[in-house]
Amino acid sequence: MTITDLMEDRVTLDGVLMKCNQNPGKSRTDPDCINARIAIERLASRNEPAEEAKRMEEFERTREQLRQAEDKKRQQEAAKNPKVDAYHLPLVPVEPAPPASQPTPGAARGNSSPPVANQTNQ
């Protein structure tokens, strides 16, 4: 039997493999057993890309669901704590300087210069 014949007829392939498994010593040199093993390997290599594509599809679907769940969670968090945009905040009026008629705290002591903070180096 040829490899292609065995690949096309799975029942025959199973029968040859059962015969080969019953007599392992002879199966190493028997051309039918060798062809059956090659047919099994080729069939497996055909199925692997399909299985890999199926796994990748499942992975992408799961990843997309996870992304959607995380996006929804981020949107809910953003709705709870809105961001503050400093460029769109209302302007706070600056208080004008006190009129000159009111005495400043330094003027009461006879010092007319504005108070200066002490600088210390540590």
VMD Tcl script that draws the C-alpha trace (Angstrom):
set ca {
  {0.00 0.00 0.00}
  {1.24 3.47 -0.80}
  {1.33 6.36 1.60}
  {-1.38 8.26 -0.29}
  {-3.63 5.19 -0.30}
  {-3.27 4.90 3.46}
  {-3.89 8.61 3.94}
  {-7.11 8.43 1.92}
  {-8.43 5.24 3.56}
  {-8.34 5.67 7.33}
  {-9.85 2.24 8.02}
  {-7.05 0.50 6.14}
  {-4.52 2.72 7.88}
  {-5.90 1.70 11.28}
  {-5.78 -1.99 10.26}
  {-2.17 -1.76 9.12}
  {-1.19 0.05 12.33}
  {-2.91 -2.63 14.45}
  {-1.02 -5.35 12.53}
  {2.24 -3.46 13.04}
  {1.59 -2.99 16.76}
  {1.01 -6.72 17.22}
  {4.48 -7.60 15.93}
  {6.82 -4.69 16.76}
  {9.99 -6.56 15.68}
  {8.75 -7.12 12.15}
  {7.10 -3.69 11.87}
  {10.46 -1.89 11.73}
  {11.33 -3.41 8.38}
  {7.87 -4.02 6.91}
  {7.18 -1.50 4.09}
  {3.46 -1.31 4.96}
  {4.27 -0.36 8.58}
  {6.80 2.23 7.46}
  {4.27 3.70 5.00}
  {1.59 3.71 7.69}
  {3.84 5.66 10.07}
  {4.69 8.17 7.34}
  {0.96 8.52 6.52}
  {0.16 9.16 10.19}
  {2.87 11.84 10.37}
  {1.58 13.55 7.24}
  {-2.00 13.46 8.46}
  {-0.91 14.92 11.78}
  {0.99 17.70 10.04}
  {-2.15 18.53 8.05}
  {-4.25 18.78 11.20}
  {-1.75 20.85 13.19}
  {-2.20 24.08 11.17}
  {-5.97 23.79 11.47}
  {-5.71 23.25 15.22}
  {-3.24 26.12 15.52}
  {-5.59 28.42 13.61}
  {-8.45 27.37 15.89}
  {-6.37 28.06 19.00}
  {-5.30 31.46 17.65}
  {-8.92 32.34 16.88}
  {-9.96 31.40 20.41}
  {-7.05 33.39 21.84}
  {-7.97 36.49 19.82}
  {-11.62 36.21 20.86}
  {-10.67 35.90 24.53}
  {-8.21 38.78 24.26}
  {-10.84 41.02 22.65}
  {-13.32 40.20 25.42}
  {-10.69 41.06 28.01}
  {-9.92 44.36 26.25}
  {-13.59 45.28 26.19}
  {-13.98 44.46 29.89}
  {-10.92 46.55 30.78}
  {-12.10 49.45 28.60}
  {-15.49 49.37 30.29}
  {-13.82 49.34 33.70}
  {-11.59 52.30 32.71}
  {-14.60 54.25 31.48}
  {-16.44 53.61 34.74}
  {-13.42 54.79 36.74}
  {-13.12 57.89 34.56}
  {-16.80 58.66 35.08}
  {-16.35 58.43 38.86}
  {-13.23 60.62 38.94}
  {-13.35 63.13 36.08}
  {-10.01 64.62 35.08}
  {-9.38 68.26 35.89}
  {-8.26 70.28 32.91}
  {-6.28 73.26 34.17}
  {-6.81 75.15 30.92}
  {-10.57 75.15 31.30}
  {-10.86 76.03 34.99}
  {-12.57 79.33 35.84}
  {-10.25 82.21 36.56}
  {-9.81 83.12 40.20}
  {-9.77 86.90 40.73}
  {-6.63 88.21 42.37}
  {-7.31 90.39 45.39}
  {-6.04 93.93 44.94}
  {-3.34 95.27 47.25}
  {-4.67 96.93 50.40}
  {-5.09 100.71 50.15}
  {-2.20 102.85 51.42}
  {-4.35 104.37 54.19}
  {-4.35 101.11 56.16}
  {-1.19 100.54 58.18}
  {0.87 97.50 57.32}
  {2.08 95.24 60.11}
  {5.72 96.42 59.65}
  {4.74 100.10 59.82}
  {3.47 99.70 63.38}
  {7.00 98.90 64.50}
  {8.55 101.78 62.63}
  {9.83 99.64 59.79}
  {8.49 100.82 56.43}
  {10.14 98.13 54.30}
  {8.17 95.01 53.46}
  {8.86 91.93 55.57}
  {11.59 89.65 54.22}
  {11.70 85.92 54.85}
  {14.80 84.70 56.66}
  {16.93 82.37 54.59}
  {18.87 79.66 56.32}
  {21.19 77.14 54.70}
  {21.16 73.74 56.22}
}
mol new
graphics top color blue
foreach p $ca { graphics top sphere $p radius 0.5 }
foreach p [lrange $ca 0 end-1] q [lrange $ca 1 end] { graphics top cylinder $p $q radius 0.2 }
display resetview
